[in-house]
């Protein structure tokens, strides 16, 4: 199955330190997270818009928004209601301690070339998978049964006799 997915993602970085700092360096992988499987063969463009409400497409220059919609908890809450989300898997953030008026944030975001995407296969793909499994089980059982049959009849574990239909039968009245 093939699934085309186009989306805008979000990565949230948080770090706490009791010391004042001059910078934070984060190095991590951007991972895809799903709640439900995507239908196979579908093009998924449901989340191909900005996650920030003040940067939505088609917004006029003079439009105003409510201040409550621009708060970070509201943005994160709306983002986590999505079926597909991204998160930054950063195991070791580095905090540079020091007292300075400048603060530097550096992030290296690595996007893996292959990630697991859950999808719901269509009917034909499901039938093909079932046929391959049935065929594999049939071949194994056919092989075992033929070996079992050979042992039973070749070593005469069960008494048998051969009756030929090629010879004429004599009828007695």
Z-matrix of the N, CA and C atoms (Angstrom, degrees):
N
C 1 1.433
C 2 1.512 1 111.17
N 3 1.292 2 114.99 1 152.46
C 4 1.449 3 120.55 2 -179.43
C 5 1.521 4 108.10 3 -126.97
N 6 1.320 5 115.32 4 135.34
C 7 1.455 6 121.97 5 178.48
C 8 1.515 7 107.94 6 -129.11
N 9 1.322 8 117.08 7 123.83
C 10 1.462 9 121.68 8 173.98
C 11 1.517 10 107.65 9 -96.32
N 12 1.325 11 116.09 10 123.37
C 13 1.459 12 121.38 11 -177.16
C 14 1.515 13 108.81 12 -128.52
N 15 1.324 14 116.43 13 122.92
C 16 1.462 15 122.13 14 174.64
C 17 1.519 16 107.12 15 -125.08
N 18 1.313 17 116.82 16 125.16
C 19 1.463 18 119.86 17 -177.07
C 20 1.517 19 110.77 18 -154.49
N 21 1.303 20 115.54 19 158.03
C 22 1.459 21 122.36 20 170.27
C 23 1.516 22 106.73 21 -98.65
N 24 1.322 23 116.54 22 131.15
C 25 1.452 24 120.89 23 -177.43
C 26 1.517 25 111.65 24 -110.63
N 27 1.306 26 114.75 25 176.27
C 28 1.455 27 122.32 26 -178.30
C 29 1.522 28 108.24 27 -140.56
N 30 1.327 29 115.86 28 137.52
C 31 1.465 30 120.96 29 175.09
C 32 1.521 31 107.17 30 -124.79
N 33 1.314 32 116.51 31 128.52
C 34 1.453 33 122.63 32 -177.24
C 35 1.522 34 108.23 33 -112.29
N 36 1.329 35 116.39 34 128.41
C 37 1.455 36 121.56 35 179.82
C 38 1.522 37 108.01 36 -119.34
N 39 1.319 38 116.83 37 129.20
C 40 1.466 39 121.88 38 177.30
C 41 1.517 40 108.30 39 -132.57
N 42 1.316 41 115.73 40 140.02
C 43 1.460 42 121.04 41 177.23
C 44 1.525 43 108.04 42 -150.25
N 45 1.300 44 116.47 43 141.42
C 46 1.460 45 121.03 44 179.58
C 47 1.521 46 108.95 45 -126.24
N 48 1.325 47 115.49 46 138.55
C 49 1.457 48 121.07 47 178.38
C 50 1.529 49 108.39 48 -148.71
N 51 1.331 50 117.46 49 142.04
C 52 1.465 51 119.15 50 177.33
C 53 1.536 52 112.30 51 -77.11
N 54 1.322 53 116.97 52 -11.79
C 55 1.466 54 121.56 53 -178.00
C 56 1.524 55 110.69 54 -95.73
N 57 1.332 56 117.32 55 145.95
C 58 1.463 57 118.58 56 172.77
C 59 1.526 58 108.96 57 -66.75
N 60 1.330 59 116.29 58 151.90
C 61 1.453 60 118.75 59 -174.32
C 62 1.507 61 113.75 60 -132.26
N 63 1.330 62 113.69 61 158.39
C 64 1.455 63 120.78 62 175.87
C 65 1.521 64 111.17 63 -109.02
N 66 1.326 65 117.47 64 -10.34
C 67 1.451 66 118.28 65 179.86
C 68 1.511 67 113.19 66 -175.77
N 69 1.304 68 114.67 67 163.47
C 70 1.456 69 123.31 68 177.03
C 71 1.523 70 107.24 69 -137.14
N 72 1.341 71 115.69 70 130.52
C 73 1.459 72 121.80 71 178.09
C 74 1.521 73 107.93 72 -119.07
N 75 1.332 74 115.83 73 128.27
C 76 1.454 75 122.17 74 -178.49
C 77 1.521 76 107.92 75 -126.90
N 78 1.325 77 115.77 76 133.49
C 79 1.461 78 122.14 77 177.06
C 80 1.522 79 106.91 78 -130.84
N 81 1.336 80 117.23 79 119.51
C 82 1.459 81 118.65 80 -177.77
C 83 1.507 82 112.82 81 -161.86
N 84 1.314 83 114.66 82 176.82
C 85 1.467 84 123.36 83 -179.43
C 86 1.524 85 109.15 84 -103.61
N 87 1.319 86 116.21 85 136.60
C 88 1.460 87 121.65 86 175.31
C 89 1.522 88 107.57 87 -86.98
N 90 1.316 89 116.42 88 115.50
C 91 1.466 90 121.97 89 -174.73
C 92 1.523 91 110.57 90 -108.59
N 93 1.330 92 114.94 91 148.97
C 94 1.460 93 122.33 92 175.78
C 95 1.516 94 108.71 93 -94.34
N 96 1.318 95 116.29 94 135.94
C 97 1.453 96 121.56 95 178.40
C 98 1.521 97 108.34 96 -127.43
N 99 1.342 98 116.78 97 134.90
C 100 1.457 99 122.03 98 -178.68
C 101 1.513 100 110.42 99 -125.16
N 102 1.330 101 115.87 100 146.37
C 103 1.457 102 120.51 101 172.19
C 104 1.520 103 110.28 102 -94.64
N 105 1.337 104 116.98 103 -45.32
C 106 1.463 105 122.14 104 -178.57
C 107 1.523 106 109.47 105 -124.88
N 108 1.316 107 115.58 106 157.60
C 109 1.457 108 121.17 107 -179.89
C 110 1.532 109 110.43 108 -73.05
N 111 1.325 110 115.32 109 150.26
C 112 1.455 111 122.33 110 178.52
C 113 1.525 112 107.97 111 -91.55
N 114 1.338 113 119.48 112 138.39
C 115 1.469 114 119.44 113 176.18
C 116 1.522 115 111.26 114 -63.22
N 117 1.321 116 117.42 115 137.61
C 118 1.468 117 121.81 116 -177.27
C 119 1.522 118 110.31 117 -70.87
N 120 1.313 119 115.07 118 150.41
C 121 1.450 120 120.85 119 177.65
C 122 1.510 121 114.35 120 76.25
N 123 1.305 122 117.36 121 8.63
C 124 1.462 123 120.74 122 -177.24
C 125 1.520 124 110.09 123 -104.56
N 126 1.299 125 114.80 124 150.73
C 127 1.461 126 120.83 125 171.86
C 128 1.523 127 106.53 126 -98.26
N 129 1.307 128 116.39 127 123.00
C 130 1.469 129 121.19 128 -173.35
C 131 1.522 130 108.96 129 -108.96
N 132 1.357 131 115.60 130 106.82
C 133 1.462 132 121.70 131 178.79
C 134 1.529 133 110.91 132 -121.86
N 135 1.334 134 117.70 133 22.05
C 136 1.457 135 121.38 134 -175.58
C 137 1.526 136 113.06 135 -63.29
N 138 1.314 137 117.18 136 -31.90
C 139 1.469 138 120.61 137 -175.01
C 140 1.524 139 111.28 138 -114.84
N 141 1.317 140 117.38 139 31.20
C 142 1.457 141 120.99 140 -179.76
C 143 1.534 142 109.93 141 -91.16
N 144 1.308 143 115.75 142 54.32
C 145 1.455 144 123.32 143 175.83
C 146 1.521 145 107.71 144 -144.35
N 147 1.302 146 116.19 145 163.73
C 148 1.456 147 120.32 146 -177.10
C 149 1.526 148 110.98 147 -66.40
N 150 1.312 149 116.65 148 144.70
C 151 1.457 150 120.36 149 179.29
C 152 1.527 151 111.94 150 -80.47
N 153 1.308 152 117.23 151 -13.28
C 154 1.460 153 121.18 152 179.56
C 155 1.524 154 109.45 153 -93.13
N 156 1.323 155 118.30 154 129.21
C 157 1.466 156 120.11 155 -174.54
C 158 1.526 157 113.71 156 -68.49
N 159 1.324 158 118.90 157 -20.44
C 160 1.465 159 120.07 158 -179.68
C 161 1.514 160 112.22 159 -86.64
N 162 1.316 161 118.82 160 2.56
C 163 1.462 162 121.17 161 -179.18
C 164 1.516 163 111.71 162 -126.25
N 165 1.341 164 117.23 163 27.75
C 166 1.459 165 119.39 164 -179.34
C 167 1.516 166 110.31 165 -73.61
N 168 1.319 167 114.96 166 151.15
C 169 1.463 168 120.43 167 -177.94
C 170 1.519 169 110.26 168 -69.77
N 171 1.310 170 116.84 169 144.05
C 172 1.452 171 121.86 170 176.21
C 173 1.514 172 113.47 171 83.45
N 174 1.304 173 117.65 172 6.41
C 175 1.463 174 120.08 173 -178.27
C 176 1.530 175 109.25 174 -81.87
N 177 1.322 176 116.46 175 130.78
C 178 1.461 177 120.60 176 -179.65
C 179 1.528 178 109.86 177 -74.69
N 180 1.313 179 115.94 178 159.20
C 181 1.465 180 121.08 179 -174.85
C 182 1.522 181 111.60 180 -66.30
N 183 1.319 182 118.80 181 -30.92
C 184 1.458 183 120.77 182 -176.35
C 185 1.517 184 114.63 183 -91.71
N 186 1.320 185 118.44 184 0.63
C 187 1.473 186 120.43 185 -178.18
C 188 1.516 187 110.67 186 -66.96
N 189 1.315 188 114.70 187 144.18
C 190 1.463 189 120.19 188 176.33
C 191 1.520 190 108.37 189 -117.06
N 192 1.311 191 114.72 190 155.50
C 193 1.463 192 120.79 191 179.61
C 194 1.523 193 108.46 192 -126.17
N 195 1.314 194 114.10 193 161.29
C 196 1.459 195 118.44 194 174.58
C 197 1.518 196 109.11 195 -70.62
N 198 1.297 197 116.05 196 144.02
C 199 1.464 198 120.01 197 179.71
C 200 1.525 199 110.62 198 -66.57
N 201 1.328 200 118.51 199 -28.94
C 202 1.466 201 121.45 200 -179.59
C 203 1.522 202 111.43 201 -66.64
N 204 1.345 203 117.55 202 -29.63
C 205 1.467 204 120.31 203 -179.59
C 206 1.519 205 111.61 204 -75.70
N 207 1.331 206 117.96 205 -16.04
C 208 1.459 207 121.50 206 -177.86
C 209 1.525 208 113.05 207 -96.09
N 210 1.322 209 118.04 208 2.72
C 211 1.472 210 121.07 209 179.46
C 212 1.523 211 109.29 210 -77.24
N 213 1.331 212 116.13 211 144.39
C 214 1.464 213 121.55 212 -177.02
C 215 1.527 214 113.33 213 -61.28
N 216 1.346 215 120.79 214 -41.75
C 217 1.472 216 118.59 215 177.73
C 218 1.533 217 112.86 216 -61.15
N 219 1.328 218 117.90 217 -34.65
C 220 1.463 219 120.93 218 178.79
C 221 1.530 220 110.02 219 -68.89
N 222 1.333 221 116.72 220 -42.71
C 223 1.473 222 121.18 221 179.15
C 224 1.522 223 110.18 222 -63.12
N 225 1.342 224 117.75 223 -45.63
C 226 1.470 225 121.07 224 179.88
C 227 1.525 226 111.31 225 -65.61
N 228 1.327 227 117.35 226 -38.83
C 229 1.462 228 120.78 227 179.42
C 230 1.529 229 110.71 228 -63.44
N 231 1.335 230 117.28 229 -45.35
C 232 1.465 231 120.35 230 178.06
C 233 1.532 232 110.90 231 -64.99
N 234 1.317 233 116.63 232 -36.26
C 235 1.466 234 120.34 233 -179.81
C 236 1.530 235 111.38 234 -66.62
N 237 1.325 236 117.08 235 -38.64
C 238 1.468 237 120.15 236 -177.39
C 239 1.519 238 112.85 237 -77.88
N 240 1.328 239 118.56 238 -5.45
C 241 1.456 240 120.77 239 172.72
C 242 1.519 241 112.09 240 -81.26
N 243 1.330 242 117.62 241 -7.57
C 244 1.459 243 121.48 242 178.59
C 245 1.524 244 110.86 243 -69.86
N 246 1.327 245 115.48 244 158.22
C 247 1.462 246 120.02 245 173.67
C 248 1.520 247 110.63 246 -76.50
N 249 1.333 248 117.45 247 -42.38
C 250 1.457 249 121.77 248 178.22
C 251 1.530 250 108.64 249 -110.02
N 252 1.307 251 116.26 250 126.55
C 253 1.465 252 121.97 251 177.01
C 254 1.525 253 108.62 252 -133.41
N 255 1.317 254 115.17 253 167.75
C 256 1.460 255 120.72 254 174.80
C 257 1.519 256 108.50 255 -122.08
N 258 1.321 257 115.76 256 155.46
C 259 1.461 258 120.98 257 174.73
C 260 1.519 259 108.27 258 -145.25
N 261 1.305 260 115.53 259 152.70
C 262 1.455 261 121.52 260 179.98
C 263 1.516 262 108.67 261 -93.40
N 264 1.312 263 115.86 262 117.70
C 265 1.465 264 122.25 263 179.85
C 266 1.533 265 107.77 264 -93.36
N 267 1.337 266 115.75 265 81.58
C 268 1.465 267 122.01 266 -178.49
C 269 1.521 268 108.25 267 -108.28
N 270 1.309 269 116.13 268 109.09
C 271 1.466 270 120.29 269 -174.23
C 272 1.530 271 112.82 270 -81.47
N 273 1.322 272 117.81 271 -33.39
C 274 1.470 273 119.41 272 -173.66
C 275 1.529 274 111.39 273 -131.83
N 276 1.336 275 117.48 274 84.02
C 277 1.469 276 118.12 275 172.57
C 278 1.527 277 109.89 276 -72.59
N 279 1.322 278 116.29 277 144.41
C 280 1.468 279 121.04 278 -178.43
C 281 1.527 280 108.36 279 -112.85
N 282 1.333 281 115.40 280 120.46
C 283 1.460 282 123.11 281 179.58
C 284 1.522 283 108.15 282 -100.20
N 285 1.315 284 116.10 283 123.24
C 286 1.462 285 120.87 284 178.04
C 287 1.520 286 108.30 285 -95.32
N 288 1.320 287 115.31 286 109.91
C 289 1.462 288 119.95 287 -177.51
C 290 1.524 289 110.13 288 -79.68
N 291 1.310 290 114.97 289 149.30
C 292 1.464 291 120.86 290 178.03
C 293 1.515 292 109.53 291 154.16
N 294 1.320 293 115.15 292 160.20
C 295 1.461 294 120.74 293 179.64
C 296 1.522 295 107.76 294 -105.84
N 297 1.316 296 115.81 295 114.49
C 298 1.456 297 120.91 296 -179.70
C 299 1.513 298 108.34 297 -154.62
N 300 1.304 299 116.40 298 157.18
C 301 1.449 300 120.56 299 177.69
C 302 1.516 301 112.13 300 -79.19
N 303 1.313 302 117.42 301 -17.41
C 304 1.462 303 121.56 302 -179.52
C 305 1.526 304 110.21 303 -100.46
N 306 1.306 305 114.52 304 144.88
C 307 1.461 306 120.50 305 176.47
C 308 1.528 307 107.54 306 -129.78
N 309 1.324 308 116.49 307 130.55
C 310 1.462 309 122.11 308 -178.41
C 311 1.525 310 109.22 309 -114.59
N 312 1.322 311 115.31 310 126.87
C 313 1.462 312 120.94 311 175.29
C 314 1.524 313 107.62 312 -113.82
N 315 1.333 314 115.89 313 122.10
C 316 1.455 315 121.01 314 177.46
C 317 1.523 316 108.17 315 -121.62
N 318 1.308 317 115.03 316 134.17
C 319 1.469 318 120.11 317 179.43
C 320 1.518 319 108.73 318 -133.64
N 321 1.302 320 115.23 319 130.00
C 322 1.459 321 121.46 320 171.55
C 323 1.517 322 105.97 321 -110.46
N 324 1.315 323 114.71 322 112.21
C 325 1.459 324 120.79 323 -177.68
C 326 1.521 325 107.81 324 -107.57
N 327 1.305 326 115.87 325 118.55
C 328 1.467 327 122.11 326 179.59
C 329 1.532 328 107.83 327 -103.66
N 330 1.313 329 114.80 328 130.20
C 331 1.459 330 120.09 329 179.01
C 332 1.525 331 107.37 330 -106.22
N 333 1.331 332 118.23 331 113.62
C 334 1.474 333 120.80 332 -178.97
C 335 1.527 334 111.21 333 -62.72
N 336 1.327 335 115.56 334 144.79
C 337 1.462 336 120.18 335 -179.05
C 338 1.523 337 112.34 336 -74.42
N 339 1.316 338 117.67 337 -26.46
C 340 1.464 339 119.70 338 178.27
C 341 1.525 340 108.90 339 -134.28
N 342 1.322 341 114.33 340 127.02
C 343 1.450 342 121.68 341 175.87
C 344 1.519 343 108.18 342 -133.45
N 345 1.300 344 116.46 343 154.42
C 346 1.454 345 120.99 344 -179.76
C 347 1.525 346 109.21 345 -77.49
N 348 1.336 347 115.37 346 125.66
C 349 1.457 348 121.82 347 177.07
C 350 1.521 349 107.08 348 -119.30
N 351 1.305 350 117.05 349 122.48
C 352 1.458 351 121.49 350 179.33
C 353 1.524 352 109.19 351 -82.42
N 354 1.334 353 116.01 352 130.69
C 355 1.450 354 119.85 353 177.44
C 356 1.518 355 109.87 354 -139.27
N 357 1.321 356 115.89 355 155.65
C 358 1.448 357 123.09 356 179.71
C 359 1.524 358 107.78 357 -96.61
N 360 1.349 359 119.17 358 113.81
C 361 1.473 360 120.13 359 -176.04
C 362 1.523 361 111.55 360 -69.06
N 363 1.336 362 115.32 361 153.15
C 364 1.462 363 119.73 362 177.23
C 365 1.531 364 109.50 363 -80.96
N 366 1.329 365 116.42 364 177.07
C 367 1.463 366 121.45 365 -171.90
C 368 1.529 367 112.76 366 -63.01
N 369 1.340 368 117.53 367 -44.28
C 370 1.467 369 119.75 368 -177.90
C 371 1.523 370 112.23 369 -66.18
N 372 1.320 371 116.82 370 -38.07
C 373 1.465 372 119.72 371 177.49
C 374 1.528 373 110.54 372 -65.83
N 375 1.310 374 116.29 373 -38.41
C 376 1.465 375 121.29 374 177.92
C 377 1.531 376 110.78 375 -64.96
N 378 1.345 377 117.12 376 -41.74
C 379 1.472 378 120.60 377 177.98
C 380 1.525 379 111.22 378 -65.15
N 381 1.320 380 116.78 379 -40.77
C 382 1.473 381 119.70 380 179.12
C 383 1.530 382 110.43 381 -63.15
N 384 1.316 383 117.14 382 -43.65
C 385 1.458 384 121.15 383 178.89
C 386 1.534 385 110.65 384 -62.66
N 387 1.337 386 116.54 385 -41.96
C 388 1.470 387 120.19 386 179.14
C 389 1.528 388 110.33 387 -65.27
N 390 1.336 389 117.91 388 -41.28
C 391 1.455 390 121.04 389 -179.88
C 392 1.524 391 111.08 390 -63.12
N 393 1.314 392 117.78 391 -41.80
C 394 1.466 393 121.04 392 179.23
C 395 1.527 394 109.98 393 -63.39
N 396 1.322 395 117.68 394 -40.87
C 397 1.467 396 119.77 395 179.30
C 398 1.521 397 111.29 396 -67.49
N 399 1.328 398 117.10 397 -43.16
C 400 1.465 399 120.00 398 179.69
C 401 1.523 400 110.15 399 -63.19
N 402 1.323 401 116.95 400 -43.10
C 403 1.459 402 120.85 401 179.37
C 404 1.526 403 111.12 402 -62.66
N 405 1.317 404 117.69 403 -42.53
C 406 1.472 405 120.60 404 179.64
C 407 1.528 406 111.04 405 -63.30
N 408 1.328 407 117.57 406 -42.78
C 409 1.468 408 120.55 407 179.04
C 410 1.525 409 109.87 408 -67.51
N 411 1.334 410 117.12 409 -39.88
C 412 1.463 411 120.16 410 179.35
C 413 1.524 412 111.15 411 -61.23
N 414 1.326 413 118.38 412 -43.78
C 415 1.471 414 121.50 413 -179.15
C 416 1.525 415 110.39 414 -62.72
N 417 1.302 416 117.88 415 -42.19
C 418 1.470 417 121.21 416 179.44
C 419 1.523 418 110.25 417 -63.47
N 420 1.349 419 117.30 418 -48.20
C 421 1.464 420 119.61 419 -179.16
C 422 1.527 421 111.52 420 -67.64
N 423 1.331 422 118.21 421 -36.39
C 424 1.458 423 120.73 422 177.15
C 425 1.530 424 110.46 423 -62.17
N 426 1.325 425 117.65 424 -43.19
C 427 1.458 426 121.51 425 179.18
C 428 1.534 427 110.32 426 -63.63
N 429 1.334 428 116.88 427 -48.02
C 430 1.468 429 119.75 428 179.99
C 431 1.532 430 111.43 429 -62.99
N 432 1.322 431 117.63 430 -41.91
C 433 1.462 432 120.51 431 179.82
C 434 1.524 433 111.70 432 -65.51
N 435 1.339 434 117.27 433 -39.30
C 436 1.472 435 118.75 434 179.14
C 437 1.527 436 110.52 435 -65.83
N 438 1.329 437 118.87 436 -38.59
C 439 1.468 438 120.83 437 176.76
C 440 1.528 439 110.77 438 -67.12
N 441 1.325 440 116.24 439 -39.72
C 442 1.458 441 120.66 440 177.80
C 443 1.528 442 110.05 441 -63.63
N 444 1.313 443 117.49 442 -43.57
C 445 1.468 444 122.02 443 178.83
C 446 1.534 445 110.98 444 -63.58
N 447 1.318 446 117.59 445 -40.40
C 448 1.455 447 121.25 446 178.56
C 449 1.531 448 110.19 447 -61.86
N 450 1.330 449 117.41 448 -46.42
C 451 1.467 450 120.64 449 -179.47
C 452 1.521 451 110.49 450 -63.24
N 453 1.308 452 118.59 451 -42.99
C 454 1.468 453 121.98 452 -177.87
C 455 1.526 454 111.62 453 -63.92
N 456 1.332 455 117.57 454 -47.10
C 457 1.458 456 119.80 455 -173.96
C 458 1.521 457 113.26 456 -88.27
N 459 1.336 458 119.13 457 -31.33
C 460 1.464 459 120.32 458 -179.95
C 461 1.515 460 111.46 459 -73.21
N 462 1.309 461 116.91 460 -40.42
C 463 1.470 462 120.19 461 -179.88
C 464 1.523 463 112.06 462 -91.92
N 465 1.287 464 118.12 463 6.49
C 466 1.465 465 125.12 464 175.89
C 467 1.520 466 112.62 465 51.06
N 468 1.314 467 113.69 466 51.50
C 469 1.466 468 119.26 467 176.03
C 470 1.517 469 109.39 468 -69.40
N 471 1.305 470 116.09 469 -35.62
C 472 1.459 471 121.98 470 177.82
C 473 1.522 472 107.15 471 -111.64
N 474 1.319 473 115.43 472 131.66
C 475 1.463 474 119.35 473 179.86
C 476 1.526 475 110.77 474 -67.59
N 477 1.320 476 116.43 475 127.72
C 478 1.470 477 120.76 476 179.35
C 479 1.514 478 109.37 477 -133.64
N 480 1.317 479 117.04 478 163.37
C 481 1.454 480 121.87 479 172.91
C 482 1.512 481 107.37 480 -141.33
N 483 1.297 482 115.63 481 152.95
C 484 1.453 483 122.15 482 -177.45
C 485 1.508 484 108.32 483 -101.53
N 486 1.306 485 116.43 484 128.80
C 487 1.457 486 121.88 485 176.00
C 488 1.515 487 106.10 486 -117.80
N 489 1.293 488 115.96 487 121.04
C 490 1.457 489 119.96 488 -177.49
C 491 1.510 490 110.12 489 -97.55
N 492 1.307 491 116.31 490 135.08
C 493 1.466 492 121.13 491 175.91
C 494 1.523 493 111.70 492 -92.29
N 495 1.324 494 117.55 493 1.78
C 496 1.455 495 120.56 494 -178.25
C 497 1.531 496 112.02 495 -78.10
N 498 1.306 497 117.46 496 -27.63
C 499 1.455 498 120.58 497 -179.93
C 500 1.528 499 109.42 498 -84.77
N 501 1.300 500 113.61 499 144.97
C 502 1.469 501 118.25 500 -179.13
C 503 1.526 502 109.98 501 -70.10
N 504 1.270 503 114.23 502 138.79
C 505 1.464 504 119.96 503 178.10
C 506 1.531 505 109.35 504 -86.71
N 507 1.272 506 113.25 505 140.57
C 508 1.461 507 117.10 506 176.41
C 509 1.511 508 108.07 507 -97.09
N 510 1.302 509 113.05 508 129.74
C 511 1.455 510 118.02 509 179.89
C 512 1.521 511 108.86 510 -98.77
N 513 1.255 512 116.38 511 134.81
C 514 1.475 513 121.60 512 178.45
C 515 1.511 514 108.11 513 -117.70
N 516 1.290 515 112.19 514 129.14
C 517 1.469 516 117.22 515 179.84
C 518 1.477 517 110.26 516 -111.78
